[in-house]
Amino acid sequence: MLALDDVHTYYGNIRALRGISLTVQPREIVTLIGANGAGKTTTLRTILGAVRPRRGTVTFNGQRLDGLATDRIVRLGIAQSPEGRRIFPRMTVLENLEMGAFARADREAIAPDLERVFTLFPRLRERTAQKGGTLSGGEQQMLAIGRALMARPSLLLLDEPSMGLSPILVDAIFKIVVDINRQGTTILLVEQNARMALRVAHRGYVIQTGRIVLQDAAADLLRSDLVRKTYLGEK
Amino acid sequence: MTARRGLGGFALAALLIGYPFLDRALGLQTVHAVSDGMIYVLLALGLNIVVGYAGMLDLGYAAFFAIGAYAMGLLNSPVLGSPLYGYAWSFWLCIWIAAAVSALLGTLIGAPTLRVRGDYLAIITLGFGEIIPVAIRNLGDVTVEIGGWRPVERLNLTGGENGVNPVGRPYLPGVPFETDPVPWYFLILVIGLFSLWAMSRLQDSRLGRAWMAIREDETAADCTGVNPISTKLLAFALGASFSGFAGSIYAAKLQAITPGAFEFQVSIMLLCMVVLGGAGSLKGVILGAMLITLFDRVVLAEATFFLRWLGRSLGVPLLVTADLTLWRWFFFGLGLVLVMLLRPQGLAGRRIRPMLVPDTDDAVEVAPPPAPRVEAIPGWLRERAHRVGAAAGTGPILEVRGLVKRFGGIVALNEIDLVVPRGSIIGLIGPNGAGKTTFFNVVTGLVRPDGGVITFEGRPLAGLRPNAIVARGIARTFQSIRLFANMTVLENVLVGEHCRLRSTVPGAVFRPPAVMAEEARARERARGLLAFVGLADKDGDLARNLPYGDQRRLEIARALATEPRLLLLDEPTAGMNPRETETLTELIGLVRRELALSVLLIEHDMQVVMTISDRITVLDYGTRIAEGTPAEIQRHPRVIEAYLGTGYEPAAPGGAI
């Protein structure tokens, strides 16, 4: 469904990605784990066209994405919940969610999706008329994920969805990830919480300084020495 | 390198001194234009303090230019009917009075307006810039009448529409200021060089850093101990005084001033100079001011001359009557658009490049942060801690009683009680939106409470601004990192020391030994703190270029630099991997143990909270639902229901899920 082939992305002269190749099959949950600054977010930005790769290709359902504008890519069925909760602070919660469905043509299907988001995050239902910027950090995180879901993407990119959420919600968010995956959405998940990510994912990639150093079934990665020592914090 | 710089400096000095004579020898007659350009450099330098350093958009800066010029006119012209008429005030005295008057008016106008931010401030300055020329036009015929008594009758204060002509010139024995532009050139050159020198020293001082911190993030600056109001006011007043200085020289040089010379367009042109050259860069401002003035005064005039000659030679009547000087605003606008498109940081501005990963070829793992070591704790911080520890009472360091905060209909904090005993780590947890960050915001003075009492070391904190609370000894970090992104790592920590340093404007400019020593000590302390948090080799990097984990640690170093006794940490390990989290947890434990710091901690990583906290308070919907030891909290049914979830295993080995 999604394939990156030898992608090199630069910021100025700085090489952020040094030949990333990865694939995501339909209906999979694939997780990308790695330290801060390893290139996880850059990988997502490259897929969405926010930065252009200098070399290599990104294809989605057989169509080249590299070189397309971000809004075109979103219309093809990819949505992202960005790291750092880039919500619209002066729009209400409801307006933020409606913006998520901006590119959709099937207007009548939007209402049930809104209902689905509110079921997932009851807290958002309580705050529909509140301005996004006045929500707490964790609520903004919920809103960012909800907004991405409103696009009803076929591929959902999640950048650290558990960041800043309470333990009960971290559990919930990973259940939601599994749920929406079962409903047919393919997911590429970037997470610091490697343990949880590997528990819900089918496959995983480990990224270090812009390169993929390990890839395997998620269950096997959970058992690998490198992952246990470096990303799970076990001694 | 130094030899080459020395040679370059010598060549520049020779050029600056030799230029007027070269001009005369070649018959170019550009000294007047260049001198005027230097007056604009002076103006642009002042505007650069306001716009480039402090980041406030000022659209009415020419008003201060006018005030300076009219102060000179009023004091040093024989034509006005002012009460000062007849006194031959010396030019050398008047320039200082003009600067002082402008600074005073800058303060008066700034005081009420600086509480508003961004666009609103720009609009207010715009209004002020319009008011001054109008006032000048209408003060040419002033009559004051109080019940038939006329203390002031038909007083010509400003010359009205006609302006002031003549304005007296400076007097130096044997120097022909009346007939020759060269003495003016040297006079303005000396003043300009002195200003430049003073400015470059200010830029690299406690005050310059405070201005830039305000520009980068006013709230974070406030919470780091920088008083935004007084800092911005100082920028406004200092910028105005430069303008007053330039205005008075301008009036005396031109020998005549009219209100038309200080219209809105002049403010815009000055802004163009700063932006074109590069806001915040001294070189850029000089370049911008000289380029625009010379283009206006020399290039356009010469080009018109050439075009007319061409028209006459070729017999094209359109060219014969062409006047390019009428197109000046067209060219300024075009130039500005091009610069913004091609080089948005300005011609000489610092280029800001993103830098995410070190550019090494081997795909080795990014080195994990070094574990914090007891030996790495800066000695001065430890000494201070012991001093404070010895002087400290036995009561709690922070005591919060019945704290209430409402936002509209929502009760964000409902009668919250919380006590932080001295030297303890208190965890503050709760579901998202429970009011944890709001609690921090109230304690640090960012948000005013609607009820309740906050007592820090036995004294109430009511009504204090964030920077005053920092000065009392409470420092914080932010949930979403708020560093001064375009300042270096070292500068970020130095801003943290701001409230513990004392240097003032004269001190920053003239640098007496006491200030030099203070600054050297501040830098040494900052480097020590950076080494302690594991950022020793990154002090020259821009904060924005640090990886996420380093940014979090830098924020803690900046908070420690304020010499706090209570540290509020808002989700310090969010977005960190387990290794980084572990190091940070050790660091927090270390500052508590070794520095006698008390810590209030918001954190969702239960591994961290449960191992490090002495006691934990749990909020839900703004209400305290539990308080107790970590063991009690983990078993508390309401906490499990609202926060931990049934999936939470208290004894999960190595996992925080």
Interface residues (C-beta under 8 A of the other chain):
Chain A: Y11 G12 N13 I14 R15 A16 R18 A35 N36 G37 A38 G39 T42 E83 G84 R85 R123 R127 T134 L135 S136 G137 G138 E139 Q141 M142 E160 M163 G164 L165 S166 P167 I168 L169 V170 D171 A172 Q192 N193 A194 R195 M196 Q208 T209 G210 R211 V213 T230 Y231 L232 G233 E234 K235
Chain B: R353 P354 M355 L356 V357 P358 D359 T360 A363 V364 E365 V366 P368 F407 I429 G430 P431 N432 G433 A434 G435 K436 T437 T438 Q479 S480 P547 Y548 G549 E571 A574 G575 M576 N577 P578 R579 E580 T581 E582 H604 M606 A642 Y643 L644 G645 G647 Y648 G654 G655 A656 I657
